[in-house]
Amino acid sequence: MRFEAVRRDDAHQPAGAQDNMAKYLAAKASWEAANVCMQTHGGFGFANEYDIERKFRETRLYQVAPISTNLIYAYVAEHVLDLPRSF
């Protein structure tokens, strides 16, 4: 998805849907990886020596900044699925 988004961006083609979906997929993959890492390390995941806790907090940020996943859902619903706007 990200390769298609970058290709469209470089070709100056509309890429809003691809950009948003690539950002969503990357944030989702990062969150799942952080959860597995924390689960695997157990209580040691919270120890400062391993930096797992810091990465766990940082990966949560990807779901809300610079655009939240809810806004991505709204964009995809309106522009890709042609669902009506909600007011």
Residue frames as a rotation matrix with the C-alpha (Angstrom) as fourth column:
MET 1
0.571 0.821 0.000 0.00
0.821 -0.571 0.000 0.00
0.000 0.000 -1.000 0.00
ARG 2
0.482 -0.411 -0.773 2.76
0.158 -0.828 0.539 2.44
-0.862 -0.382 -0.335 0.83
PHE 3
-0.614 -0.728 0.305 4.56
0.416 0.030 0.909 1.79
-0.671 0.685 0.285 -2.45
GLU 4
-0.161 0.654 0.739 1.38
0.957 -0.080 0.280 2.61
0.242 0.752 -0.613 -4.38
ALA 5
0.764 0.434 -0.477 0.86
0.578 -0.789 0.209 5.73
-0.285 -0.435 -0.854 -2.28
VAL 6
0.044 -0.848 -0.528 4.43
0.109 -0.522 0.846 6.91
-0.993 -0.095 0.069 -2.91
ARG 7
-0.640 -0.246 0.728 4.17
0.702 0.197 0.684 6.11
-0.312 0.949 0.047 -6.62
ARG 8
0.285 0.841 0.460 1.00
0.920 -0.374 0.114 8.18
0.268 0.391 -0.881 -6.91
ASP 9
0.713 -0.079 -0.697 2.48
0.341 -0.829 0.444 11.02
-0.612 -0.554 -0.564 -4.87
ASP 10
-0.327 -0.938 -0.115 5.59
0.244 -0.201 0.949 11.09
-0.913 0.283 0.295 -7.05
ALA 11
-0.667 0.148 0.730 3.44
0.744 0.092 0.662 11.09
0.031 0.985 -0.171 -10.21
HIS 12
-0.936 0.327 -0.131 1.32
-0.281 -0.917 -0.282 13.96
-0.212 -0.227 0.950 -8.81
GLN 13
-0.456 0.825 -0.332 -1.79
0.020 0.383 0.924 11.77
0.890 0.415 -0.192 -8.94
PRO 14
0.238 0.607 0.758 -4.52
-0.833 -0.274 0.481 11.76
0.499 -0.746 0.440 -6.30
ALA 15
-0.352 -0.472 -0.809 -3.32
0.023 0.859 -0.511 9.49
0.936 -0.198 -0.291 -3.49
GLY 16
-0.273 0.280 0.920 -5.43
-0.874 -0.472 -0.116 10.42
0.402 -0.836 0.373 -0.49
ALA 17
0.780 0.625 0.030 -6.98
-0.590 0.720 0.365 6.99
0.206 -0.302 0.931 -0.13
GLN 18
0.552 -0.644 -0.529 -3.66
0.328 0.751 -0.573 5.17
0.767 0.142 0.626 -0.50
ASP 19
-0.430 -0.717 0.549 -1.88
-0.223 -0.504 -0.834 7.56
0.875 -0.481 0.057 1.88
ASN 20
0.011 0.533 0.846 -4.56
-0.970 -0.198 0.138 7.15
0.241 -0.823 0.515 4.53
MET 21
0.913 0.363 -0.187 -4.75
-0.327 0.924 0.200 3.38
0.245 -0.122 0.962 4.22
ALA 22
0.214 -0.917 -0.336 -0.95
0.284 0.388 -0.877 3.03
0.935 0.092 0.343 4.30
LYS 23
-0.493 -0.360 0.792 -0.81
-0.565 -0.559 -0.606 5.15
0.661 -0.747 0.072 7.46
TYR 24
0.434 0.738 0.517 -3.57
-0.894 0.281 0.349 3.07
0.112 -0.613 0.782 9.06
LEU 25
0.866 -0.108 -0.489 -1.89
0.018 0.983 -0.185 -0.24
0.500 0.152 0.852 8.19
ALA 26
-0.150 -0.988 0.020 1.49
0.114 -0.037 -0.993 0.94
0.982 -0.147 0.118 9.48
ALA 27
-0.348 0.088 0.933 -0.01
-0.840 -0.471 -0.268 2.15
0.416 -0.878 0.238 12.77
LYS 28
0.718 0.682 0.141 -1.94
-0.685 0.657 0.315 -1.10
0.122 -0.323 0.938 13.17
ALA 29
0.615 -0.562 -0.553 1.14
0.223 0.797 -0.561 -3.25
0.756 0.222 0.615 12.49
SER 30
-0.406 -0.794 0.453 3.22
-0.210 -0.401 -0.891 -1.19
0.889 -0.457 -0.004 14.89
TRP 31
-0.009 0.508 0.861 0.61
-0.981 -0.173 0.092 -1.53
0.196 -0.843 0.500 17.65
GLU 32
0.908 0.354 -0.223 0.32
-0.330 0.934 0.139 -5.29
0.258 -0.053 0.965 17.15
ALA 33
0.226 -0.912 -0.342 4.12
0.268 0.396 -0.878 -5.68
0.937 0.107 0.334 17.25
ALA 34
-0.478 -0.378 0.793 4.32
-0.567 -0.556 -0.607 -3.61
0.671 -0.740 0.052 20.44
ASN 35
0.445 0.724 0.527 1.62
-0.890 0.290 0.352 -5.72
0.102 -0.626 0.773 22.08
VAL 36
0.857 -0.178 -0.483 3.41
0.080 0.973 -0.217 -8.96
0.509 0.147 0.848 21.20
CYS 37
-0.150 -0.982 0.111 6.71
0.080 -0.124 -0.989 -7.55
0.985 -0.140 0.097 22.42
MET 38
-0.302 0.107 0.947 5.21
-0.863 -0.454 -0.224 -6.46
0.406 -0.885 0.229 25.74
GLN 39
0.747 0.646 0.158 3.42
-0.658 0.685 0.312 -9.78
0.094 -0.337 0.937 26.17
THR 40
0.620 -0.580 -0.529 6.57
0.187 0.764 -0.618 -11.74
0.762 0.284 0.582 25.38
HIS 41
-0.427 -0.875 0.227 8.73
0.025 -0.262 -0.965 -9.81
0.904 -0.407 0.134 27.86
GLY 42
0.234 0.601 -0.764 6.07
0.802 0.326 0.501 -9.80
0.550 -0.730 -0.405 30.57
GLY 43
0.844 0.126 -0.521 7.00
0.481 -0.608 0.632 -7.70
-0.237 -0.784 -0.574 33.60
PHE 44
-0.160 -0.978 -0.135 10.46
0.690 -0.209 0.693 -7.02
-0.706 0.017 0.708 32.19
GLY 45
-0.096 0.202 0.975 8.75
0.919 -0.358 0.165 -5.03
0.383 0.911 -0.152 29.43
PHE 46
0.857 0.468 0.217 8.22
0.332 -0.822 0.463 -2.24
0.395 -0.325 -0.859 31.97
ALA 47
0.424 -0.788 -0.446 11.87
0.671 -0.057 0.739 -2.13
-0.608 -0.613 0.505 33.06
ASN 48
0.785 -0.136 -0.605 13.71
-0.322 -0.923 -0.211 1.00
-0.530 0.360 -0.768 31.92
GLU 49
-0.171 -0.973 0.153 16.76
-0.345 0.204 0.916 -1.01
-0.923 0.104 -0.371 30.89
TYR 50
-0.448 0.014 0.894 14.99
0.593 0.753 0.285 -2.60
-0.669 0.658 -0.346 27.92
ASP 51
-0.840 0.104 -0.533 13.21
-0.332 -0.874 0.354 0.45
-0.429 0.474 0.769 26.36
ILE 52
-0.778 0.609 0.153 10.16
0.577 0.597 0.558 -1.69
0.248 0.522 -0.816 25.58
GLU 53
-0.035 0.793 -0.608 7.84
0.856 -0.290 -0.428 0.47
-0.516 -0.535 -0.669 27.67
ARG 54
-0.336 -0.160 -0.928 8.99
-0.146 -0.965 0.219 3.61
-0.930 0.210 0.301 25.84
LYS 55
-0.981 -0.031 -0.193 8.45
-0.195 0.151 0.969 2.01
-0.001 0.988 -0.154 22.42
PHE 56
-0.537 0.840 -0.078 5.06
0.843 0.537 -0.029 0.78
0.017 -0.081 -0.997 23.59
ARG 57
0.056 0.524 -0.850 4.02
0.475 -0.763 -0.439 4.35
-0.878 -0.379 -0.291 24.43
GLU 58
-0.590 -0.366 -0.720 5.44
-0.378 -0.663 0.647 5.71
-0.714 0.653 0.253 21.17
THR 59
-0.965 0.216 0.148 3.56
0.244 0.541 0.805 3.22
0.094 0.813 -0.575 19.01
ARG 60
-0.142 0.951 -0.273 0.28
0.889 0.001 -0.457 4.35
-0.435 -0.308 -0.846 20.56
LEU 61
-0.213 -0.029 -0.977 1.03
-0.058 -0.997 0.042 7.84
-0.975 0.066 0.211 19.27
TYR 62
-0.969 -0.233 -0.087 0.96
-0.102 0.056 0.993 6.57
-0.227 0.971 -0.078 15.67
GLN 63
-0.510 0.845 0.159 -2.76
0.855 0.477 0.203 5.84
0.096 0.240 -0.966 16.02
VAL 64
0.431 0.739 -0.517 -3.65
0.799 -0.579 -0.162 9.40
-0.419 -0.344 -0.840 16.96
ALA 65
0.465 -0.330 -0.822 -1.07
-0.256 -0.938 0.232 11.68
-0.848 0.103 -0.521 15.34
PRO 66
-0.974 0.029 -0.223 -0.85
-0.023 -0.999 -0.027 13.42
-0.224 -0.021 0.974 12.96
ILE 67
-0.309 0.927 -0.214 -4.30
-0.847 -0.165 0.506 12.05
0.433 0.338 0.836 12.06
SER 68
-0.389 0.194 0.901 -6.38
-0.684 0.594 -0.423 9.66
-0.617 -0.780 -0.099 14.10
THR 69
-0.969 0.041 0.244 -7.59
0.162 0.851 0.500 6.32
-0.187 0.524 -0.831 12.83
ASN 70
-0.104 0.993 -0.061 -11.17
0.614 0.016 -0.789 7.55
-0.782 -0.120 -0.611 13.19
LEU 71
0.233 0.131 -0.964 -10.50
-0.500 -0.834 -0.234 10.33
-0.834 0.536 -0.128 10.67
ILE 72
-0.804 -0.522 -0.286 -8.93
-0.533 0.419 0.735 7.75
-0.264 0.743 -0.614 8.35
TYR 73
-0.655 0.654 0.379 -12.08
0.587 0.756 -0.290 5.64
-0.476 0.033 -0.879 8.65
ALA 74
0.261 0.799 -0.542 -14.18
0.214 -0.596 -0.774 8.69
-0.941 0.087 -0.326 7.79
TYR 75
-0.172 -0.409 -0.896 -12.02
-0.767 -0.515 0.382 9.55
-0.618 0.753 -0.226 4.77
VAL 76
-0.973 -0.226 0.045 -12.10
-0.160 0.800 0.578 6.00
-0.167 0.555 -0.815 3.41
ALA 77
-0.378 0.908 0.179 -15.84
0.630 0.394 -0.669 5.71
-0.678 -0.140 -0.721 4.01
GLU 78
0.389 0.579 -0.716 -16.55
-0.042 -0.765 -0.642 8.93
-0.920 0.280 -0.273 2.14
HIS 79
0.149 -0.428 -0.891 -13.98
-0.867 -0.489 0.090 8.84
-0.475 0.760 -0.444 -0.67
VAL 80
-0.851 -0.494 -0.176 -13.45
-0.520 0.752 0.405 5.13
-0.067 0.437 -0.897 -1.30
LEU 81
-0.807 0.570 0.153 -16.71
0.521 0.810 -0.267 3.52
-0.277 -0.136 -0.951 -0.29
ASP 82
-0.782 0.470 0.408 -18.85
-0.011 -0.666 0.746 6.49
0.623 0.579 0.526 -1.37
LEU 83
-0.226 0.693 -0.684 -20.83
0.963 0.267 -0.048 6.44
0.149 -0.669 -0.728 1.86
PRO 84
0.497 0.473 0.727 -22.75
0.402 -0.868 0.290 9.58
0.769 0.149 -0.622 2.71
ARG 85
-0.580 -0.669 0.465 -21.23
-0.028 -0.554 -0.832 12.23
0.814 -0.496 0.302 4.88
SER 86
0.098 0.578 -0.810 -22.23
0.939 0.216 0.267 12.31
0.330 -0.787 -0.521 8.51
PHE 87
-0.119 -0.056 0.991 -23.13
0.043 -0.998 -0.051 15.67
0.992 0.037 0.121 9.98
